[in-house]
Amino acid sequence: MSSSQPPSGERNPLGLDELIAILVAFGTMGAILFWVTGKNPDRLNARNWQFPAVFSQPAVTPASPGILTPAPPNSDLRSPATTLVPSESDVAPVAPLGPILPATPPVGAIVVVPPKPIVRSTPAPAITKPKAAKPKVGPVILSDVPDKYWARPFIVALVDRKIFADSTDNKFRPDEPMTRAELARLIQRMSDDKEPIRKPIDFKDVKDKSPVAPAIDHTVKTGYLKGYPNNEFRPEKQIPRVEVIAALASGLSLKPSTKATKTLQVYTDRAKVPKWAVNKVASATEAGIVVNHPKRTLLQPNRIATRAEVAAMIYQAMAKKGQVPAKSSEYVVKPLKLSK
């Protein structure tokens, strides 16, 4: 009888066939796992998994989407070049980093093509048109008013302000007489902002459709001019100097500050002033409105006023109202300083 020995506790080493079978099994499992994760990486949250070169492609870092990453030199992977195009949700819309890739990548290289960078357009600067320069107003040229003419400063200032708007052919006609209608036009232009203080008068010698009717109505309602008896205005009547002075004093509501006879002592011909106009002339004299040429102390109240004389007194009235700066002239009358 042969006696049997108990089995030994030692294990026999694996044979070659068994080792090959195990390697094949693990390789198959790895291939299946690689195929599953490559097909749908979001299912296993395997987007950021990194496998050895034997089982997968090299991982691409998100910070450098444009860097060319070659395959490891010791890898047995010999697959042709593969181009990975990331989806829009995986790639931030920024410009590619790193060097510019060649048109044809080398064999064995894995190229990550970034999406087309967003070109941020810079709006063109707004074009601002330069402001047109204001045309310069040239000097007033009046052929019949020379530089040394006594009333030139007053005339030029009023022509420039369109108070006198009837100059033609560069002529002012300074020595021509002034009519009541013409004075009404000048007063309307110098006092168009004054509020009415009287009711208009329906003059029988001024038609409603007359060109001077609005100016006459304005001067009457603002207190500058009055009519004559029998409801007449007499628009074509040449106006004497005293009526010009009285009209300006009335429209500005001037009152003498002292006894009128004392103020009128500045004039050598004061006896010629009509009684109805004494206070008006005195108040206008105190206000610096009266202008006498060629002699300042000679009033000549009843002489027909010229266009130059009316221009000088109209300007002085505007200066009294603060509409224009005052002008110094040797012909502007200044009241005498009389002892009380």
ZIPEDA-V190760 format. One record per pair of residues at least 4 apart in sequence whose C-alpha atoms are under 8 Angstrom apart, sorted by sequence separation. I is the first residue (numbers start at 1). J is the second residue. D is the distance in Angstrom with one decimal. If there is no record, write none. Layout:
i: <I;I>
j: <J;J>
d: <D;D>
This chain:
i: <14;15;16;17;18;19;20;21;22;23;24;25;26;27;28;29;30;31;32;33;34;35;36;37;40;41;42;51;52;53;60;61;71;86;87;88;101;105;142;145;148;151;152;153;154;155;156;157;158;159;167;168;178;179;180;181;182;183;184;185;186;187;188;202;203;206;209;212;213;214;215;216;217;218;219;220;227;228;239;240;241;242;243;244;245;246;247;248;249;250;256;258;259;260;261;266;269;273;274;277;278;279;280;281;282;283;284;285;292;305;306;307;308;309;310;311;312;313;314;315;316;317;318;319;328;14;36;37;41;42;51;52;53;60;86;147;158;159;167;178;208;219;220;227;228;239;249;258;265;273;284;285;291;292;293;305;318;319;37;41;50;51;52;105;146;158;159;207;219;220;227;228;249;264;284;292;318;319;320;37;51;145;206;226;227;292;319;50;51;37;50;60;315;37;49;316;48;58;316;58;57;140;201;293;200;261;264;292;53;96;200;260;264;291;53;140;201;260;263;140;200;34;54;95;96;199;200;261;291;34;53;54;93;95;164;196;198;199;225;260;263;291;53;54;91;94;95;163;198;224;256;260;263;290;31;53;91;93;94;197;198;203;224;255;256;289;30;81;93;196;197;198;224;225;255;289;81;82;84;86;144;145;163;196;197;224;225;254;256;257;290;80;81;82;83;84;85;86;88;143;144;145;163;185;188;195;196;204;205;206;223;224;256;289;80;81;82;83;84;85;86;142;143;144;184;187;194;203;204;205;223;224;255;272;273;288;289;62;79;81;82;83;84;85;86;141;142;143;144;145;202;203;204;205;206;222;254;268;269;270;272;273;66;67;78;81;83;142;144;185;188;203;205;250;254;256;267;268;269;272;65;66;67;181;184;185;188;242;246;249;266;267;268;269;289;64;65;66;67;184;187;249;267;288;64;66;68;254;287;64;66;181;246;249;296;66;181;184;242;245;246;249;296;245;248;295;296;297;71;187;294;296;70;71;246;293;70;71;242;245;292;69;70;291;292;68;69;184;291;292;68;69;290;291;68;289;290;67;68;245;288;289;66;67;245;288;66;288;65;66;65;66;285;286;65;285;286;285;180;181;180;181;179;180;181;179;180;179;180;179;180;241;242;178;179;241;242;177;178;183;240;241;244;177;240;241;240;241;240;241;239;240;252;238;239;244;248;238;245;248;252;266;266;265;263;263;262;178;177;178;187;177;178;190;177;178;176;177;175;176;174;175;178;174;175;173;174;155;158;155;151;154;155;158;151;154;151;151;154;153>
j: <18;19;20;21;22;23;24;25;26;27;28;29;30;31;32;33;34;35;36;37;38;39;40;41;44;45;46;55;56;57;64;65;75;90;91;92;105;109;146;149;152;155;156;157;158;159;160;161;162;163;171;172;182;183;184;185;186;187;188;189;190;191;192;206;207;210;213;216;217;218;219;220;221;222;223;224;231;232;243;244;245;246;247;248;249;250;251;252;253;254;260;262;263;264;265;270;273;277;278;281;282;283;284;285;286;287;288;289;296;309;310;311;312;313;314;315;316;317;318;319;320;321;322;323;332;19;41;42;46;47;56;57;58;65;91;152;163;164;172;183;213;224;225;232;233;244;254;263;270;278;289;290;296;297;298;310;323;324;43;47;56;57;58;111;152;164;165;213;225;226;233;234;255;270;290;298;324;325;326;44;58;152;213;233;234;299;326;58;59;46;59;69;324;47;59;326;59;69;327;71;71;156;217;309;217;278;281;309;71;114;218;278;282;309;72;159;220;279;282;160;220;55;75;116;117;220;221;282;312;56;75;76;115;117;186;218;220;221;247;282;285;313;76;77;114;117;118;186;221;247;279;283;286;313;55;77;115;117;118;221;222;227;248;279;280;313;55;106;118;221;222;223;249;250;280;314;107;108;110;112;170;171;189;222;223;250;251;280;282;283;316;107;108;109;110;111;112;113;115;170;171;172;190;212;215;222;223;231;232;233;250;251;283;316;108;109;110;111;112;113;114;170;171;172;212;215;222;231;232;233;251;252;283;300;301;316;317;91;108;110;111;112;113;114;115;170;171;172;173;174;231;232;233;234;235;251;283;297;298;299;301;302;96;97;108;111;113;172;174;215;218;233;235;280;284;286;297;298;299;302;96;97;98;212;215;216;219;273;277;280;297;298;299;300;320;96;97;98;99;216;219;281;299;320;97;99;101;287;320;98;100;215;280;283;330;101;216;219;277;280;281;284;331;281;284;331;332;333;108;224;331;333;108;109;284;331;109;110;281;284;331;109;110;331;332;109;110;225;332;333;110;111;332;333;111;332;333;111;112;289;332;333;111;112;290;333;112;334;112;113;113;114;333;334;114;334;335;335;234;235;235;236;235;236;237;236;237;237;238;238;239;300;301;238;239;301;302;238;239;244;301;302;305;239;302;303;303;304;304;305;304;305;317;304;305;310;314;305;313;317;321;335;336;336;335;336;338;304;304;305;314;305;306;318;306;307;306;307;306;307;306;307;310;307;308;307;308;308;311;311;308;311;312;315;309;312;311;312;315;327>
d: <6.1;6.4;6.3;6.2;6.4;6.3;6.1;6.2;6.3;6.0;6.0;6.3;6.1;6.1;6.2;6.2;6.0;6.1;6.2;6.2;6.0;6.0;6.4;4.6;7.8;5.9;6.4;6.2;6.2;6.0;7.8;6.9;7.3;6.3;6.6;7.6;7.4;6.7;7.4;6.1;7.2;6.2;5.9;6.2;6.3;6.1;6.0;6.3;6.2;5.9;5.7;7.3;6.4;6.3;6.2;6.5;6.5;6.2;6.1;6.4;6.3;6.0;5.3;7.7;7.9;6.7;7.0;6.2;6.1;6.2;6.3;6.2;6.1;6.0;6.1;6.0;6.5;5.1;6.5;6.8;6.4;6.1;5.9;6.4;6.3;6.0;6.2;6.2;6.0;6.4;6.5;7.4;6.8;6.2;6.5;8.0;7.8;6.7;6.5;6.0;6.1;6.1;6.1;6.0;6.4;6.3;6.3;6.0;4.7;6.2;6.2;6.1;6.3;6.4;5.9;6.1;6.4;6.2;6.3;6.2;6.2;6.5;6.3;5.6;7.5;6.6;7.5;8.0;5.0;6.4;5.4;7.8;6.5;7.3;6.6;6.7;5.2;4.9;5.2;6.9;6.1;5.1;5.1;5.6;5.8;7.1;5.2;7.3;6.8;6.4;5.3;5.5;7.1;7.2;7.8;6.5;5.2;4.8;7.8;5.2;7.7;7.4;7.7;7.4;7.3;5.9;6.5;6.9;5.5;5.9;4.5;7.7;8.0;6.0;6.2;6.6;6.0;5.7;7.9;6.9;7.4;6.3;6.4;7.4;7.8;6.1;5.3;7.1;8.0;6.3;5.8;8.0;7.6;7.9;7.8;7.0;7.6;7.8;8.0;7.0;7.8;6.3;7.2;7.9;5.7;7.8;7.8;7.7;8.0;6.5;7.9;6.6;6.0;7.1;7.2;7.5;7.3;5.7;5.7;6.8;6.1;6.8;6.6;7.8;7.0;7.7;5.4;7.7;6.5;7.0;6.0;6.8;7.3;4.7;6.8;7.7;7.1;5.5;5.5;5.3;7.5;6.1;8.0;6.5;7.5;5.7;7.0;6.0;4.5;4.8;6.5;7.7;7.5;6.0;7.0;7.2;7.4;6.2;6.7;5.8;6.4;7.8;6.2;7.3;7.8;5.5;7.1;7.6;6.4;4.9;5.4;6.7;7.8;7.8;7.4;7.9;5.5;7.9;7.5;7.8;7.9;7.7;5.7;4.6;6.6;5.4;7.8;7.5;6.0;7.4;7.9;6.4;4.7;7.1;6.0;6.5;6.4;7.5;7.4;5.8;5.6;7.1;6.6;7.2;5.7;6.6;7.7;6.3;5.9;7.2;6.2;4.1;4.3;5.0;5.6;5.3;5.3;5.2;5.3;5.6;7.2;4.7;5.6;6.5;7.9;7.9;6.8;5.4;6.0;6.6;5.0;7.9;5.2;7.7;6.0;6.9;5.7;8.0;6.9;5.8;6.8;6.1;6.6;7.1;7.8;6.2;5.2;7.9;6.7;7.4;7.6;5.3;8.0;6.7;7.5;6.5;5.7;5.9;6.2;7.3;6.8;7.7;5.6;7.3;7.1;7.9;7.2;6.4;7.7;5.3;6.3;6.2;7.9;7.2;7.0;7.1;4.7;5.9;6.4;7.6;6.8;5.6;5.9;6.5;5.5;7.5;6.4;7.5;6.4;5.7;6.1;5.7;7.7;7.0;7.8;7.9;7.0;6.1;7.2;5.5;6.7;7.5;6.1;8.0;6.2;7.7;7.4;8.0;7.1;7.3;8.0;7.9;5.1;6.8;7.5;7.9;7.0;6.1;7.3;7.2;6.2;5.5;5.2;6.3;7.7;7.1;6.9;7.4;6.3;7.9;7.4;6.0;6.6;6.1;7.7;6.0;4.5;7.2;7.4;6.7;5.4;6.4;6.0;5.4;6.6;7.2;5.9;7.8;4.4;7.0;6.7;6.9;6.1;5.8;5.6;7.2;5.8;7.7;7.1;7.7;6.5;7.6;7.8;7.3;6.9;6.2;6.0;6.3;6.2;6.5;7.4;6.2;6.5;7.0;6.2;6.8;5.9;6.4;7.2;4.5;5.0;6.2;6.8;6.2;8.0;5.6;5.9;5.4;6.2;4.1;5.6;7.4;4.6;5.6;5.3;5.2;6.1;6.5;6.1;8.0;6.9;6.0;7.7;7.9;5.3;6.0;5.3;5.8;4.0;4.8;5.7;5.2;8.0;6.5;6.3;7.3;7.8;7.8;7.7;6.8;8.0;6.3;6.1;7.7;6.2;7.0;7.7;7.4;6.4;5.9;7.9;5.8;5.6;7.2;4.4;5.7;5.4;6.0;5.3;5.9;6.6;6.1;7.7;5.0;6.4;7.2;4.6;6.9;7.2;5.8;6.1;6.2;7.0;7.1;7.5;5.3;7.8;6.4;6.2;8.0>
